Amino acid sequence: MPDTLYYDGQCPLCVKEMDRLRIIKDEQLQLVDIHGLSEPNSPVDKDQLLRVLHLERDGQMVTGIEANVAAWQHTRYGVLWRWMTWPLIRPVVELAYNRWARWRYDRLYRVSK
């Protein structure tokens, strides 16, 4: 069963990365635009999917940097992404990713009050 990466098809940067990934990935990675999901077919609440990257593997969900690194393992460049999970570096990478993800979500989806 292939891994499934859920991405935001309304985020220009996300779409650019998925377009690149689509060309170089193997057949064991499926890319799914969150906006094309119907609620009953969504593995997680749509709002949660939009907040951070999600990858489903063997019925388990991984998120954020872990999802990104896991997706790139389906390419010949996967080894170049693994440093992001090294114990001393991972907290810094996760902090940067989480700040970016929060900014991106707020910019695209935050309702003005």
N, CA, C and O atoms as CSV, one atom per row, in Angstrom:
chain,resi,resn,atom,element,x,y,z
A,1,MET,N,N,0.850,-1.187,0.000
A,1,MET,CA,C,0.000,0.000,0.000
A,1,MET,C,C,0.893,1.249,0.000
A,1,MET,O,O,1.794,1.364,0.831
A,2,PRO,N,N,0.648,2.175,-0.922
A,2,PRO,CA,C,1.509,3.363,-0.997
A,2,PRO,C,C,1.260,4.334,0.155
A,2,PRO,O,O,0.185,4.347,0.756
A,3,ASP,N,N,2.279,5.148,0.452
A,3,ASP,CA,C,2.115,6.246,1.393
A,3,ASP,C,C,1.277,7.309,0.702
A,3,ASP,O,O,1.309,7.434,-0.522
A,4,THR,N,N,0.520,8.081,1.494
A,4,THR,CA,C,-0.299,9.160,0.939
A,4,THR,C,C,0.092,10.462,1.603
A,4,THR,O,O,0.035,10.593,2.826
A,5,LEU,N,N,0.490,11.422,0.791
A,5,LEU,CA,C,0.851,12.752,1.270
A,5,LEU,C,C,-0.299,13.698,0.951
A,5,LEU,O,O,-0.687,13.850,-0.207
A,6,TYR,N,N,-0.841,14.333,1.989
A,6,TYR,CA,C,-1.941,15.279,1.844
A,6,TYR,C,C,-1.356,16.686,1.840
A,6,TYR,O,O,-0.666,17.075,2.781
A,7,TYR,N,N,-1.630,17.449,0.786
A,7,TYR,CA,C,-1.054,18.789,0.657
A,7,TYR,C,C,-2.139,19.811,0.331
A,7,TYR,O,O,-3.238,19.460,-0.100
A,8,ASP,N,N,-1.810,21.061,0.543
A,8,ASP,CA,C,-2.730,22.173,0.319
A,8,ASP,C,C,-2.582,22.676,-1.114
A,8,ASP,O,O,-1.605,23.346,-1.447
A,9,GLY,N,N,-3.541,22.354,-1.944
A,9,GLY,CA,C,-3.515,22.755,-3.341
A,9,GLY,C,C,-3.813,24.221,-3.583
A,9,GLY,O,O,-3.820,24.662,-4.732
A,10,GLN,N,N,-4.064,24.997,-2.520
A,10,GLN,CA,C,-4.277,26.437,-2.662
A,10,GLN,C,C,-3.082,27.242,-2.177
A,10,GLN,O,O,-3.119,28.472,-2.182
A,11,CYS,N,N,-2.034,26.564,-1.763
A,11,CYS,CA,C,-0.805,27.208,-1.292
A,11,CYS,C,C,0.199,27.173,-2.448
A,11,CYS,O,O,0.613,26.089,-2.859
A,12,PRO,N,N,0.597,28.320,-2.976
A,12,PRO,CA,C,1.509,28.342,-4.125
A,12,PRO,C,C,2.828,27.609,-3.881
A,12,PRO,O,O,3.299,26.889,-4.761
A,13,LEU,N,N,3.420,27.775,-2.723
A,13,LEU,CA,C,4.678,27.086,-2.435
A,13,LEU,C,C,4.465,25.580,-2.342
A,13,LEU,O,O,5.278,24.801,-2.840
A,14,CYS,N,N,3.372,25.172,-1.706
A,14,CYS,CA,C,3.054,23.743,-1.585
A,14,CYS,C,C,2.857,23.118,-2.961
A,14,CYS,O,O,3.370,22.032,-3.234
A,15,VAL,N,N,2.120,23.800,-3.820
A,15,VAL,CA,C,1.860,23.295,-5.161
A,15,VAL,C,C,3.163,23.168,-5.944
A,15,VAL,O,O,3.367,22.193,-6.667
A,16,LYS,N,N,4.032,24.145,-5.799
A,16,LYS,CA,C,5.322,24.107,-6.498
A,16,LYS,C,C,6.138,22.885,-6.057
A,16,LYS,O,O,6.719,22.188,-6.889
A,17,GLU,N,N,6.177,22.634,-4.745
A,17,GLU,CA,C,6.910,21.464,-4.245
A,17,GLU,C,C,6.258,20.167,-4.714
A,17,GLU,O,O,6.965,19.230,-5.086
A,18,MET,N,N,4.937,20.092,-4.705
A,18,MET,CA,C,4.253,18.871,-5.138
A,18,MET,C,C,4.439,18.626,-6.631
A,18,MET,O,O,4.565,17.479,-7.058
A,19,ASP,N,N,4.458,19.689,-7.426
A,19,ASP,CA,C,4.713,19.532,-8.862
A,19,ASP,C,C,6.084,18.918,-9.092
A,19,ASP,O,O,6.249,18.050,-9.950
A,20,ARG,N,N,7.053,19.367,-8.333
A,20,ARG,CA,C,8.412,18.819,-8.443
A,20,ARG,C,C,8.449,17.372,-7.953
A,20,ARG,O,O,9.019,16.499,-8.607
A,21,LEU,N,N,7.843,17.134,-6.811
A,21,LEU,CA,C,7.813,15.795,-6.228
A,21,LEU,C,C,7.094,14.808,-7.147
A,21,LEU,O,O,7.525,13.663,-7.288
A,22,ARG,N,N,6.018,15.241,-7.761
A,22,ARG,CA,C,5.236,14.388,-8.658
A,22,ARG,C,C,6.099,13.838,-9.801
A,22,ARG,O,O,5.906,12.702,-10.236
A,23,ILE,N,N,7.031,14.630,-10.276
A,23,ILE,CA,C,7.902,14.227,-11.388
A,23,ILE,C,C,8.939,13.197,-10.965
A,23,ILE,O,O,9.263,12.298,-11.742
A,24,ILE,N,N,9.462,13.307,-9.755
A,24,ILE,CA,C,10.607,12.476,-9.357
A,24,ILE,C,C,10.295,11.376,-8.351
A,24,ILE,O,O,11.173,10.580,-8.019
A,25,LYS,N,N,9.064,11.319,-7.864
A,25,LYS,CA,C,8.706,10.314,-6.855
A,25,LYS,C,C,8.561,8.932,-7.477
A,25,LYS,O,O,8.414,8.787,-8.691
A,26,ASP,N,N,8.607,7.917,-6.608
A,26,ASP,CA,C,8.329,6.557,-7.074
A,26,ASP,C,C,6.825,6.283,-6.974
A,26,ASP,O,O,6.059,7.140,-6.533
A,27,GLU,N,N,6.412,5.085,-7.386
A,27,GLU,CA,C,4.992,4.750,-7.405
A,27,GLU,C,C,4.426,4.454,-6.011
A,27,GLU,O,O,3.221,4.245,-5.865
A,28,GLN,N,N,5.273,4.438,-5.005
A,28,GLN,CA,C,4.819,4.142,-3.644
A,28,GLN,C,C,4.421,5.390,-2.856
A,28,GLN,O,O,4.219,5.327,-1.643
A,29,LEU,N,N,4.310,6.525,-3.553
A,29,LEU,CA,C,3.840,7.757,-2.915
A,29,LEU,C,C,2.696,8.324,-3.737
A,29,LEU,O,O,2.821,8.557,-4.939
A,30,GLN,N,N,1.582,8.539,-3.057
A,30,GLN,CA,C,0.401,9.132,-3.679
A,30,GLN,C,C,0.258,10.548,-3.130
A,30,GLN,O,O,0.350,10.757,-1.921
A,31,LEU,N,N,0.034,11.523,-4.016
A,31,LEU,CA,C,-0.154,12.917,-3.619
A,31,LEU,C,C,-1.636,13.262,-3.718
A,31,LEU,O,O,-2.262,13.034,-4.753
A,32,VAL,N,N,-2.196,13.812,-2.643
A,32,VAL,CA,C,-3.627,14.115,-2.603
A,32,VAL,C,C,-3.827,15.566,-2.167
A,32,VAL,O,O,-3.386,15.975,-1.093
A,33,ASP,N,N,-4.502,16.332,-3.026
A,33,ASP,CA,C,-4.856,17.710,-2.692
A,33,ASP,C,C,-6.001,17.665,-1.676
A,33,ASP,O,O,-7.039,17.056,-1.932
A,34,ILE,N,N,-5.811,18.295,-0.552
A,34,ILE,CA,C,-6.799,18.304,0.524
A,34,ILE,C,C,-8.145,18.854,0.038
A,34,ILE,O,O,-9.201,18.398,0.477
A,35,HIS,N,N,-8.102,19.818,-0.854
A,35,HIS,CA,C,-9.330,20.456,-1.314
A,35,HIS,C,C,-10.154,19.551,-2.221
A,35,HIS,O,O,-11.307,19.862,-2.516
A,36,GLY,N,N,-9.586,18.450,-2.663
A,36,GLY,CA,C,-10.321,17.491,-3.473
A,36,GLY,C,C,-10.969,16.383,-2.664
A,36,GLY,O,O,-11.676,15.539,-3.215
A,37,LEU,N,N,-10.732,16.380,-1.355
A,37,LEU,CA,C,-11.299,15.350,-0.479
A,37,LEU,C,C,-12.727,15.689,-0.081
A,37,LEU,O,O,-13.057,16.852,0.155
A,38,SER,N,N,-13.558,14.679,-0.011
A,38,SER,CA,C,-14.880,14.874,0.582
A,38,SER,C,C,-14.748,14.490,2.047
A,38,SER,O,O,-13.934,13.632,2.390
A,39,GLU,N,N,-15.519,15.101,2.899
A,39,GLU,CA,C,-15.395,14.873,4.349
A,39,GLU,C,C,-15.405,13.402,4.754
A,39,GLU,O,O,-14.583,13.009,5.581
A,40,PRO,N,N,-16.289,12.576,4.216
A,40,PRO,CA,C,-16.272,11.176,4.642
A,40,PRO,C,C,-14.976,10.444,4.263
A,40,PRO,O,O,-14.605,9.463,4.907
A,41,ASN,N,N,-14.292,10.924,3.220
A,41,ASN,CA,C,-13.059,10.272,2.781
A,41,ASN,C,C,-11.806,10.875,3.398
A,41,ASN,O,O,-10.697,10.426,3.107
A,42,SER,N,N,-11.962,11.864,4.226
A,42,SER,CA,C,-10.817,12.534,4.836
A,42,SER,C,C,-10.342,11.750,6.058
A,42,SER,O,O,-11.141,11.432,6.938
A,43,PRO,N,N,-9.041,11.436,6.118
A,43,PRO,CA,C,-8.519,10.664,7.245
A,43,PRO,C,C,-8.455,11.475,8.533
A,43,PRO,O,O,-8.445,10.912,9.628
A,44,VAL,N,N,-8.410,12.787,8.401
A,44,VAL,CA,C,-8.308,13.712,9.523
A,44,VAL,C,C,-9.170,14.916,9.165
A,44,VAL,O,O,-9.431,15.164,7.988
A,45,ASP,N,N,-9.609,15.656,10.159
A,45,ASP,CA,C,-10.362,16.881,9.943
A,45,ASP,C,C,-9.630,17.775,8.935
A,45,ASP,O,O,-8.418,17.964,9.038
A,46,LYS,N,N,-10.361,18.318,7.968
A,46,LYS,CA,C,-9.762,19.121,6.900
A,46,LYS,C,C,-8.958,20.293,7.453
A,46,LYS,O,O,-7.881,20.593,6.939
A,47,ASP,N,N,-9.453,20.955,8.478
A,47,ASP,CA,C,-8.725,22.075,9.066
A,47,ASP,C,C,-7.365,21.622,9.605
A,47,ASP,O,O,-6.368,22.324,9.443
A,48,GLN,N,N,-7.326,20.470,10.233
A,48,GLN,CA,C,-6.049,19.935,10.731
A,48,GLN,C,C,-5.102,19.627,9.574
A,48,GLN,O,O,-3.905,19.902,9.659
A,49,LEU,N,N,-5.638,19.057,8.493
A,49,LEU,CA,C,-4.809,18.759,7.327
A,49,LEU,C,C,-4.209,20.027,6.738
A,49,LEU,O,O,-3.083,20.008,6.242
A,50,LEU,N,N,-4.950,21.129,6.788
A,50,LEU,CA,C,-4.470,22.387,6.227
A,50,LEU,C,C,-3.413,23.067,7.089
A,50,LEU,O,O,-2.647,23.891,6.589
A,51,ARG,N,N,-3.362,22.743,8.347
A,51,ARG,CA,C,-2.422,23.415,9.253
A,51,ARG,C,C,-0.985,22.944,9.096
A,51,ARG,O,O,-0.059,23.753,9.169
A,52,VAL,N,N,-0.785,21.642,8.881
A,52,VAL,CA,C,0.561,21.087,8.680
A,52,VAL,C,C,0.482,19.939,7.679
A,52,VAL,O,O,-0.578,19.351,7.467
A,53,LEU,N,N,1.597,19.642,7.085
A,53,LEU,CA,C,1.669,18.540,6.135
A,53,LEU,C,C,1.395,17.215,6.847
A,53,LEU,O,O,1.873,16.995,7.959
A,54,HIS,N,N,0.628,16.336,6.207
A,54,HIS,CA,C,0.304,15.008,6.757
A,54,HIS,C,C,0.676,13.931,5.744
A,54,HIS,O,O,0.446,14.084,4.544
A,55,LEU,N,N,1.247,12.854,6.236
A,55,LEU,CA,C,1.538,11.684,5.412
A,55,LEU,C,C,1.005,10.456,6.131
A,55,LEU,O,O,1.310,10.217,7.299
A,56,GLU,N,N,0.202,9.684,5.409
A,56,GLU,CA,C,-0.356,8.455,5.973
A,56,GLU,C,C,0.477,7.276,5.486
A,56,GLU,O,O,0.667,7.086,4.285
A,57,ARG,N,N,0.968,6.493,6.435
A,57,ARG,CA,C,1.794,5.320,6.139
A,57,ARG,C,C,1.309,4.167,7.001
A,57,ARG,O,O,1.297,4.253,8.229
A,58,ASP,N,N,0.911,3.087,6.343
A,58,ASP,CA,C,0.460,1.888,7.054
A,58,ASP,C,C,-0.615,2.204,8.096
A,58,ASP,O,O,-0.600,1.656,9.198
A,59,GLY,N,N,-1.543,3.089,7.740
A,59,GLY,CA,C,-2.640,3.432,8.636
A,59,GLY,C,C,-2.275,4.412,9.737
A,59,GLY,O,O,-3.134,4.789,10.534
A,60,GLN,N,N,-1.020,4.831,9.798
A,60,GLN,CA,C,-0.568,5.794,10.804
A,60,GLN,C,C,-0.298,7.133,10.133
A,60,GLN,O,O,0.131,7.177,8.980
A,61,MET,N,N,-0.546,8.223,10.848
A,61,MET,CA,C,-0.335,9.551,10.307
A,61,MET,C,C,0.924,10.156,10.916
A,61,MET,O,O,1.107,10.138,12.133
A,62,VAL,N,N,1.793,10.694,10.055
A,62,VAL,CA,C,2.936,11.487,10.515
A,62,VAL,C,C,2.736,12.898,9.979
A,62,VAL,O,O,2.120,13.089,8.930
A,63,THR,N,N,3.255,13.883,10.699
A,63,THR,CA,C,2.982,15.272,10.350
A,63,THR,C,C,4.250,16.108,10.305
A,63,THR,O,O,5.318,15.691,10.752
A,64,GLY,N,N,4.092,17.306,9.748
A,64,GLY,CA,C,5.155,18.299,9.758
A,64,GLY,C,C,6.414,17.856,9.047
A,64,GLY,O,O,6.362,17.272,7.964
A,65,ILE,N,N,7.549,18.141,9.669
A,65,ILE,CA,C,8.845,17.805,9.093
A,65,ILE,C,C,8.963,16.307,8.856
A,65,ILE,O,O,9.506,15.885,7.834
A,66,GLU,N,N,8.467,15.505,9.777
A,66,GLU,CA,C,8.532,14.055,9.617
A,66,GLU,C,C,7.806,13.616,8.340
A,66,GLU,O,O,8.277,12.727,7.631
A,67,ALA,N,N,6.663,14.240,8.050
A,67,ALA,CA,C,5.916,13.923,6.830
A,67,ALA,C,C,6.689,14.351,5.591
A,67,ALA,O,O,6.739,13.623,4.599
A,68,ASN,N,N,7.291,15.531,5.651
A,68,ASN,CA,C,8.059,16.033,4.517
A,68,ASN,C,C,9.255,15.130,4.221
A,68,ASN,O,O,9.479,14.748,3.073
A,69,VAL,N,N,10.006,14.797,5.238
A,69,VAL,CA,C,11.174,13.929,5.064
A,69,VAL,C,C,10.742,12.560,4.555
A,69,VAL,O,O,11.387,11.996,3.672
A,70,ALA,N,N,9.656,12.020,5.103
A,70,ALA,CA,C,9.158,10.712,4.660
A,70,ALA,C,C,8.755,10.739,3.189
A,70,ALA,O,O,9.019,9.785,2.457
A,71,ALA,N,N,8.123,11.815,2.753
A,71,ALA,CA,C,7.715,11.921,1.348
A,71,ALA,C,C,8.923,11.936,0.426
A,71,ALA,O,O,8.919,11.282,-0.617
A,72,TRP,N,N,9.948,12.674,0.801
A,72,TRP,CA,C,11.134,12.777,-0.051
A,72,TRP,C,C,11.938,11.484,-0.080
A,72,TRP,O,O,12.805,11.316,-0.938
A,73,GLN,N,N,11.662,10.567,0.845
A,73,GLN,CA,C,12.336,9.263,0.800
A,73,GLN,C,C,11.881,8.455,-0.406
A,73,GLN,O,O,12.503,7.452,-0.754
A,74,HIS,N,N,10.808,8.883,-1.042
A,74,HIS,CA,C,10.299,8.224,-2.243
A,74,HIS,C,C,10.959,8.765,-3.516
A,74,HIS,O,O,10.484,8.529,-4.627
A,75,THR,N,N,12.058,9.492,-3.332
A,75,THR,CA,C,12.823,10.013,-4.464
A,75,THR,C,C,14.286,9.627,-4.282
A,75,THR,O,O,14.690,9.136,-3.228
A,76,ARG,N,N,15.056,9.855,-5.315
A,76,ARG,CA,C,16.495,9.566,-5.202
A,76,ARG,C,C,17.209,10.603,-4.337
A,76,ARG,O,O,18.390,10.440,-4.031
A,77,TYR,N,N,16.514,11.661,-3.942
A,77,TYR,CA,C,17.096,12.716,-3.114
A,77,TYR,C,C,16.782,12.554,-1.629
A,77,TYR,O,O,17.140,13.412,-0.823
A,78,GLY,N,N,16.128,11.480,-1.271
A,78,GLY,CA,C,15.694,11.281,0.112
A,78,GLY,C,C,16.794,11.425,1.144
A,78,GLY,O,O,16.574,11.994,2.213
A,79,VAL,N,N,17.965,10.919,0.836
A,79,VAL,CA,C,19.077,10.984,1.792
A,79,VAL,C,C,19.450,12.433,2.118
A,79,VAL,O,O,19.944,12.714,3.211
A,80,LEU,N,N,19.219,13.341,1.189
A,80,LEU,CA,C,19.568,14.746,1.407
A,80,LEU,C,C,18.636,15.439,2.401
A,80,LEU,O,O,18.947,16.530,2.877
A,81,TRP,N,N,17.513,14.828,2.715
A,81,TRP,CA,C,16.536,15.408,3.639
A,81,TRP,C,C,16.653,14.839,5.055
A,81,TRP,O,O,16.089,15.402,5.993
A,82,ARG,N,N,17.362,13.758,5.213
A,82,ARG,CA,C,17.403,13.061,6.516
A,82,ARG,C,C,18.060,13.866,7.630
A,82,ARG,O,O,17.745,13.664,8.803
A,83,TRP,N,N,18.968,14.776,7.281
A,83,TRP,CA,C,19.640,15.565,8.313
A,83,TRP,C,C,18.622,16.333,9.165
A,83,TRP,O,O,18.897,16.652,10.322
A,84,MET,N,N,17.458,16.626,8.598
A,84,MET,CA,C,16.444,17.374,9.341
A,84,MET,C,C,15.919,16.614,10.551
A,84,MET,O,O,15.316,17.207,11.445
A,85,THR,N,N,16.147,15.300,10.582
A,85,THR,CA,C,15.650,14.490,11.698
A,85,THR,C,C,16.747,14.140,12.706
A,85,THR,O,O,16.482,13.428,13.675
A,86,TRP,N,N,17.959,14.622,12.496
A,86,TRP,CA,C,19.028,14.349,13.452
A,86,TRP,C,C,18.673,14.979,14.792
A,86,TRP,O,O,18.138,16.087,14.827
A,87,PRO,N,N,18.960,14.297,15.889
A,87,PRO,CA,C,18.507,14.743,17.212
A,87,PRO,C,C,18.825,16.190,17.587
A,87,PRO,O,O,17.966,16.865,18.154
A,88,LEU,N,N,20.006,16.683,17.296
A,88,LEU,CA,C,20.338,18.050,17.685
A,88,LEU,C,C,19.775,19.102,16.737
A,88,LEU,O,O,19.637,20.266,17.113
A,89,ILE,N,N,19.458,18.710,15.537
A,89,ILE,CA,C,18.967,19.645,14.529
A,89,ILE,C,C,17.442,19.664,14.472
A,89,ILE,O,O,16.836,20.703,14.208
A,90,ARG,N,N,16.832,18.516,14.719
A,90,ARG,CA,C,15.379,18.382,14.578
A,90,ARG,C,C,14.578,19.442,15.330
A,90,ARG,O,O,13.641,19.989,14.748
A,91,PRO,N,N,14.886,19.767,16.584
A,91,PRO,CA,C,14.088,20.787,17.284
A,91,PRO,C,C,14.116,22.156,16.584
A,91,PRO,O,O,13.105,22.858,16.562
A,92,VAL,N,N,15.238,22.526,16.028
A,92,VAL,CA,C,15.354,23.810,15.333
A,92,VAL,C,C,14.546,23.781,14.034
A,92,VAL,O,O,13.833,24.731,13.711
A,93,VAL,N,N,14.670,22.677,13.299
A,93,VAL,CA,C,13.929,22.526,12.043
A,93,VAL,C,C,12.429,22.513,12.324
A,93,VAL,O,O,11.661,23.150,11.602
A,94,GLU,N,N,12.005,21.800,13.356
A,94,GLU,CA,C,10.580,21.751,13.700
A,94,GLU,C,C,10.060,23.123,14.114
A,94,GLU,O,O,8.951,23.503,13.738
A,95,LEU,N,N,10.848,23.868,14.883
A,95,LEU,CA,C,10.439,25.214,15.283
A,95,LEU,C,C,10.249,26.097,14.051
A,95,LEU,O,O,9.242,26.795,13.932
A,96,ALA,N,N,11.211,26.064,13.144
A,96,ALA,CA,C,11.115,26.873,11.921
A,96,ALA,C,C,9.916,26.438,11.079
A,96,ALA,O,O,9.164,27.281,10.591
A,97,TYR,N,N,9.736,25.142,10.908
A,97,TYR,CA,C,8.612,24.637,10.116
A,97,TYR,C,C,7.282,25.032,10.756
A,97,TYR,O,O,6.379,25.507,10.067
A,98,ASN,N,N,7.160,24.842,12.052
A,98,ASN,CA,C,5.892,25.151,12.730
A,98,ASN,C,C,5.549,26.632,12.638
A,98,ASN,O,O,4.381,26.987,12.479
A,99,ARG,N,N,6.550,27.494,12.736
A,99,ARG,CA,C,6.295,28.935,12.587
A,99,ARG,C,C,5.845,29.248,11.162
A,99,ARG,O,O,4.898,30.006,10.950
A,100,TRP,N,N,6.541,28.650,10.181
A,100,TRP,CA,C,6.159,28.872,8.790
A,100,TRP,C,C,4.744,28.344,8.536
A,100,TRP,O,O,3.938,29.026,7.902
A,101,ALA,N,N,4.437,27.151,9.019
A,101,ALA,CA,C,3.120,26.536,8.797
A,101,ALA,C,C,2.017,27.394,9.415
A,101,ALA,O,O,0.954,27.565,8.817
A,102,ARG,N,N,2.262,27.926,10.596
A,102,ARG,CA,C,1.268,28.779,11.260
A,102,ARG,C,C,1.064,30.075,10.458
A,102,ARG,O,O,-0.068,30.518,10.263
A,103,TRP,N,N,2.164,30.673,10.001
A,103,TRP,CA,C,2.081,31.897,9.193
A,103,TRP,C,C,1.323,31.629,7.896
A,103,TRP,O,O,0.458,32.413,7.507
A,104,ARG,N,N,1.648,30.515,7.222
A,104,ARG,CA,C,1.013,30.156,5.955
A,104,ARG,C,C,-0.488,29.941,6.156
A,104,ARG,O,O,-1.299,30.449,5.382
A,105,TYR,N,N,-0.853,29.195,7.190
A,105,TYR,CA,C,-2.265,28.923,7.476
A,105,TYR,C,C,-3.014,30.230,7.761
A,105,TYR,O,O,-4.093,30.465,7.215
A,106,ASP,N,N,-2.437,31.072,8.614
A,106,ASP,CA,C,-3.092,32.341,8.943
A,106,ASP,C,C,-3.250,33.221,7.703
A,106,ASP,O,O,-4.285,33.863,7.528
A,107,ARG,N,N,-2.255,33.253,6.862
A,107,ARG,CA,C,-2.299,34.080,5.659
A,107,ARG,C,C,-3.376,33.600,4.692
A,107,ARG,O,O,-4.068,34.411,4.076
A,108,LEU,N,N,-3.517,32.285,4.559
A,108,LEU,CA,C,-4.466,31.741,3.581
A,108,LEU,C,C,-5.870,31.515,4.124
A,108,LEU,O,O,-6.838,31.614,3.371
A,109,TYR,N,N,-6.006,31.211,5.416
A,109,TYR,CA,C,-7.300,30.723,5.920
A,109,TYR,C,C,-7.856,31.455,7.130
A,109,TYR,O,O,-9.011,31.236,7.494
A,110,ARG,N,N,-7.090,32.300,7.751
A,110,ARG,CA,C,-7.600,32.985,8.941
A,110,ARG,C,C,-8.746,33.915,8.538
A,110,ARG,O,O,-8.623,34.702,7.600
A,111,VAL,N,N,-9.824,33.813,9.241
A,111,VAL,CA,C,-10.986,34.640,8.978
A,111,VAL,C,C,-10.757,36.007,9.634
A,111,VAL,O,O,-10.459,36.093,10.825
A,112,SER,N,N,-10.899,37.055,8.847
A,112,SER,CA,C,-10.734,38.420,9.385
A,112,SER,C,C,-11.869,38.726,10.343
A,112,SER,O,O,-13.024,38.369,10.113
A,113,LYS,N,N,-11.508,39.393,11.416
A,113,LYS,CA,C,-12.524,39.757,12.421
A,113,LYS,C,C,-12.722,41.237,12.459
A,113,LYS,O,O,-13.534,41.731,13.240
